[in-house]
């Protein structure tokens, strides 16, 4: 049997990028052969094995035949007569269809190395349209590699549009859509992911709430563009997936708070977005304007903001909201803008309020609901004094 390194590890090595995972394909073997050599079988749909030492995945070379709708509607054939070229042909993009032998020899039947040099994301074959998940994968690769100058081949984008128009995207599970979206949010250019989905009409299917923003305007710029600009800014400020998702949803409340809450909850429920990300999106969409206006808010309003954020139990939300506000601010300002002072003021105000402890309130004899009332009064008084000194 012959073993080859395949997929992302080969691609990233050729691009000079860090390699985090290695996948291997085995040609000319059977499951019995692999088990006899100490590999542990883990795949049910097709034979995948864990190396007895490295625990890396080794898959038997296979072909696939479309048997039903969606990305799971395939029958796999794996046998010693499946060639390396057969296995590579079923892959999504030419840059992912390059194999490397143990001696370093590259096997590139679909000219993936040419597309790497030319910075093109191109499908391997027309079988590309059989798997709707590839629409999201290509959009994610575009987001990941746009900084290196990669673009999507026009004919590949056409096939992505065809997949959308055929209704195949509706067969994707929420978990798979969120997984690809989460990876895109963690990339250097998450805005490209959503831009590509819009170009192939997939945004309207998978993210109708975001697609609707592209037809709304603040009088100068459509909210789709504003969202892309804010995503660019938040990517430079934090690698937190939760905050990036919050910024993605930031302008869904532009028509009103009730509409924004409904849209964010619908999107989050449909994609099964983790609760912390959903909750931060709801809070950021509602309160990011308060960060801009922090120097003009009354002490009562500032304490009410902290209460609404549940910041006393979750103080990290102060920094999270400040970053969301900063992303919005910087998306509308020229490059090289000075530090975002409202974000620092928000943090300073919270630090002042935090210094008001509950123990002295209890020691003063307050009980039950009176404790919260008196604590709030003292916090407001502390903010008032801080504001007076700051002026």
C-alpha positions in Angstrom: 0.0 0.0 0.0 1.0 3.6 -0.5 0.5 6.5 1.9 0.2 10.2 0.9 -0.2 13.5 2.8 -3.2 15.3 1.3 -5.4 18.3 1.5 -4.7 21.3 3.7 -1.4 20.2 5.0 0.1 20.1 1.5 -1.6 23.3 0.5 -0.5 25.3 3.6 3.1 24.0 3.3 3.3 25.2 -0.3 1.8 28.6 0.8 4.3 28.9 3.6 1.4 28.8 6.1 1.5 27.0 9.5 0.3 23.4 9.4 -2.0 22.5 12.3 -3.5 19.2 11.1 -2.3 16.4 8.8 -4.6 14.1 6.8 -3.4 11.1 5.0 -4.8 8.9 2.2 -3.9 5.2 1.9 -4.0 3.7 -1.6 -4.1 -0.1 -2.2 -5.2 -1.2 1.3 -8.2 -2.8 3.0 -9.6 -2.2 6.4 -8.2 -5.6 7.4 -4.7 -4.4 6.4 -5.0 -1.3 8.5 -6.3 -3.1 11.5 -3.5 -5.6 11.3 -1.0 -2.8 11.5 -2.5 -1.4 14.6 -4.6 1.4 13.2 -7.9 2.0 15.0 -11.0 2.4 12.8 -13.2 5.4 13.5 -15.2 6.0 10.4 -18.6 4.4 9.7 -19.6 6.0 6.4 -16.1 5.2 5.0 -13.0 3.7 6.5 -11.0 6.2 8.4 -8.3 5.1 10.8 -6.2 6.6 13.6 -2.5 6.0 13.5 -1.4 3.9 16.5 1.2 6.4 17.5 0.5 9.9 16.1 -3.3 9.5 16.2 -3.5 11.3 12.9 -6.3 10.3 10.5 -5.6 7.9 7.7 -8.4 7.4 5.2 -8.6 4.7 2.5 -8.7 6.1 -1.0 -12.4 6.3 -2.0 -14.8 7.5 -4.7 -18.3 8.9 -4.0 -21.6 8.6 -5.9 -24.5 11.0 -5.3 -27.5 9.1 -4.0 -29.7 11.7 -2.4 -30.1 15.4 -1.4 -27.7 17.3 0.8 -24.1 16.8 1.8 -24.8 13.4 3.3 -26.5 11.9 0.2 -23.5 10.0 -1.0 -22.5 6.3 -1.4 -18.8 5.8 -0.9 -16.7 3.1 -2.5 -13.4 2.2 -1.0 -11.2 -0.6 -2.2 -7.6 -1.3 -3.3 -8.5 -0.6 -6.9 -9.3 3.1 -6.1 -6.4 5.2 -7.4 -4.9 8.3 -5.9 -6.2 10.3 -8.8 -9.7 8.9 -8.2 -9.6 10.0 -4.6 -8.3 13.5 -5.4 -11.0 14.0 -8.0 -13.7 14.0 -5.4 -12.2 16.9 -3.5 -13.7 20.4 -3.6 -10.9 22.7 -4.8 -7.8 22.1 -6.9 -5.6 23.6 -4.2 -6.9 20.9 -1.8 -6.4 18.1 -4.4 -2.6 17.9 -4.2 -0.9 14.9 -2.6 2.6 14.4 -1.4 4.5 11.1 -1.1 6.9 10.3 1.7 9.9 11.3 -0.5 8.4 14.8 -1.1 7.1 14.1 -4.6 3.9 16.0 -5.4 1.0 14.5 -7.2 -1.1 17.2 -8.8 -3.4 15.8 -11.5 -5.7 18.8 -11.3 -3.1 21.5 -11.5 -3.6 22.8 -8.0 -0.1 24.2 -7.7 -0.8 26.4 -10.7 -3.9 27.7 -8.9 -1.8 28.3 -5.8 0.6 30.4 -7.8 -2.1 32.3 -9.5 -4.1 32.7 -6.3 -7.3 31.1 -7.6 -10.0 29.1 -5.8 -11.2 26.7 -8.5 -13.4 23.6 -8.3 -11.9 20.2 -9.3 -14.8 18.9 -11.4 -18.5 19.4 -12.0 -19.2 17.0 -9.2 -18.6 20.0 -7.0 -22.3 20.8 -7.3 -23.2 17.5 -5.5 -22.2 18.8 -2.1 -23.9 22.0 -0.9 -21.4 22.4 2.0 -18.9 23.4 -0.6 -20.6 26.7 -1.0 -19.7 27.6 2.6 -16.3 26.0 2.4 -15.3 28.1 -0.6 -16.6 31.2 1.0 -14.6 30.4 4.1 -11.4 29.8 2.1 -12.0 33.1 0.4 -12.2 34.8 3.8 -9.1 33.0 5.0 -6.9 33.6 1.9 -8.1 36.9 0.6 -5.1 38.6 2.4 -2.9 36.4 0.1 -4.6 37.7 -3.0 -6.9 34.7 -3.7 -10.1 35.1 -5.7 -12.8 32.7 -6.7 -12.8 31.5 -10.3 -15.9 32.8 -12.1 -16.9 29.4 -13.2 -16.7 28.1 -9.6 -18.9 31.0 -8.4 -21.4 30.1 -11.1 -21.5 26.5 -9.8 -22.0 27.9 -6.2 -24.9 29.9 -7.5 -26.3 26.8 -9.2 -26.2 24.9 -5.9 -28.1 27.7 -4.2 -30.8 27.9 -6.9 -31.3 24.2 -6.9 -32.3 24.4 -3.2 -29.5 22.2 -2.0 -28.5 24.6 0.9 -31.8 23.8 2.7 -30.4 20.3 3.4 -27.5 21.6 5.4 -27.8 21.1 9.2 -27.6 24.1 11.5 -24.5 22.6 13.1 -22.6 22.5 9.8 -23.6 26.0 8.8 -22.6 27.4 12.2 -19.3 25.4 12.2 -18.3 26.9 8.8 -19.5 30.4 9.9 -17.6 30.2 13.2 -14.4 29.3 11.3 -15.0 32.2 8.9 -15.6 34.6 11.9 -12.2 33.5 13.2 -10.5 34.3 9.9 -8.6 37.5 9.1 -11.4 38.7 6.8 -14.8 37.4 7.9 -16.6 40.0 5.9 -15.4 38.3 2.7 -17.3 35.1 3.8 -20.6 36.9 3.9 -19.9 38.9 0.7 -19.2 35.7 -1.2 -22.4 34.1 0.1 -24.3 37.1 -1.1 -22.7 37.0 -4.5 -23.9 33.4 -5.0 -27.3 34.1 -3.5 -26.7 31.9 -0.5 -26.9 34.7 2.1 -30.6 35.1 1.4 -31.1 31.4 2.1 -28.9 30.9 5.1 -28.8 34.4 6.6 -32.0 36.2 5.4 -31.8 38.7 8.3 -28.3 39.8 7.1 -29.4 39.8 3.5 -32.2 42.2 4.3 -29.6 44.6 5.7 -28.1 45.0 2.2 -31.4 46.6 1.1 -31.5 49.0 4.0 -29.6 52.3 4.3 -28.7 54.9 6.9 -29.1 57.5 4.3 -25.6 57.2 3.0 -24.5 53.6 3.2 -26.4 50.3 3.1 -26.3 48.4 6.3 -24.8 45.4 4.5 -21.7 47.5 3.7 -21.7 49.0 7.2 -21.7 45.4 8.6 -18.7 44.4 6.4 -16.8 47.6 7.5 -17.5 46.9 11.1 -16.4 43.3 10.8 -13.1 44.5 9.3 -12.6 46.7 12.3 -13.5 44.2 15.0 -11.1 41.7 13.4 -8.3 44.0 14.1 -9.4 44.6 17.7 -10.1 41.1 19.0 -10.1 37.4 18.1 -13.2 36.7 20.2 -15.8 34.8 18.2 -18.5 36.1 20.5 -17.7 39.7 19.9 -17.2 39.2 16.2 -20.7 37.6 16.0 -22.1 40.5 18.0 -20.7 42.9 15.5 -22.1 40.8 12.7 -25.6 41.4 14.2 -25.0 45.0 15.3 -27.2 46.8 12.9 -30.2 44.3 12.9 -31.9 46.7 15.3 -31.6 49.7 13.0 -35.4 49.6 12.3 -36.3 49.2 16.0 -35.3 47.3 19.1 -38.2 44.8 18.8 -37.3 44.0 15.2 -33.6 43.6 16.1 -34.3 41.3 19.0 -36.6 39.2 16.8 -34.0 39.0 14.0 -31.1 38.1 16.3 -33.1 35.5 18.1 -34.4 34.0 14.9 -30.9 33.8 13.3 -29.3 32.4 16.5 -32.1 29.8 17.0 -32.0 28.6 13.4 -28.2 28.2 13.4 -28.0 27.0 17.1 -25.6 29.8 17.9 -24.1 29.3 21.4 -26.0 31.2 24.1 -23.1 33.5 25.1 -22.7 34.7 21.5 -26.4 35.2 21.1 -26.8 37.1 24.4 -23.8 39.4 23.6 -25.3 40.1 20.1 -28.6 41.1 21.7 -26.9 43.4 24.2 -24.5 44.9 21.8 -27.2 45.7 19.2 -29.3 47.4 21.9 -26.6 49.3 23.7 -23.6 50.1 21.4 -24.9 53.6 20.9 -24.6 54.2 24.7 -20.9 53.7 24.5 -20.6 56.6 22.0 -22.7 58.8 24.3 -21.1 57.7 27.6 -19.8 61.3 28.4 -23.4 62.6 28.0 -25.2 60.0 30.0 -26.5 60.7 33.4 -25.2 58.7 36.4 -28.6 57.1 36.6 -28.4 56.0 33.0 -24.9 54.7 33.4 -25.8 52.5 36.3 -29.0 51.3 34.5 -26.7 50.4 31.6 -24.5 48.3 33.9 -27.6 46.7 35.3 -28.9 45.8 31.9 -25.6 44.3 30.9 -25.6 42.2 34.2 -22.1 43.6 34.4 -21.9 43.0 38.2 -21.9 39.3 37.6 -20.3 39.4 34.1 -17.8 42.3 34.1 -16.3 41.1 30.9 -19.3 42.5 29.1 -18.0 46.1 29.7 -15.0 45.4 27.5 -17.0 43.5 25.0 -19.5 46.3 24.5 -16.8 48.8 24.3 -15.1 46.9 21.5 -18.4 46.6 19.6 -18.9 50.3 19.9 -15.4 50.9 18.8 -15.8 48.7 15.7 -18.9 50.7 14.7 -17.1 54.0 15.3 -13.9 53.1 13.4 -16.0 51.7 10.5 -17.3 55.2 9.9 -14.0 57.1 10.4 -10.9 57.6 8.3 -8.0 55.2 8.9 -5.6 56.2 11.6 -8.2 57.6 13.9 -7.2 58.3 17.4 -7.9 56.1 20.3 -11.6 55.4 21.0 -12.0 57.5 24.2 -15.7 56.5 25.0 -14.6 52.9 25.4 -12.1 53.9 28.0 -14.6 56.1 29.7 -17.0 53.2 29.9 -14.4 51.1 31.6 -13.4 53.9 34.0 -17.1 54.4 35.0 -17.5 50.8 35.7 -14.4 50.7 37.8 -15.8 53.6 39.9 -19.1 51.8 40.4 -17.4 48.6 41.3 -15.7 50.3 44.2 -19.1 50.7 45.9 -19.2 47.5 48.0 -22.4 45.8 49.3 -21.0 45.0 52.7 -21.1 48.5 54.1 -24.8 48.7 52.9 -25.6 45.6 54.9 -23.6 46.8 57.9 -25.7 50.0 57.8 -28.8 48.0 58.5 -30.4 47.7 55.1 -32.3 44.5 54.5 -34.0 42.6 51.6 -34.9 44.7 48.6 -33.6 47.8 50.5 -30.1 46.5 49.9 -30.3 46.8 46.1 -32.0 50.2 46.3 -29.4 51.6 48.6 -26.5 50.0 46.6 -27.8 51.5 43.4 -28.2 54.9 45.1 -24.6 54.8 46.3 -23.3 53.7 42.9 -25.2 56.6 41.2 -23.7 59.0 43.8 -20.2 57.6 43.1 -20.6 58.1 39.3 -21.9 61.6 39.9 -18.8 62.5 41.9 -16.6 60.9 39.2 -18.3 62.9 36.5 -17.9 66.2 38.3 -14.2 65.6 38.8 -13.8 64.6 35.2 -15.3 67.8 33.8 
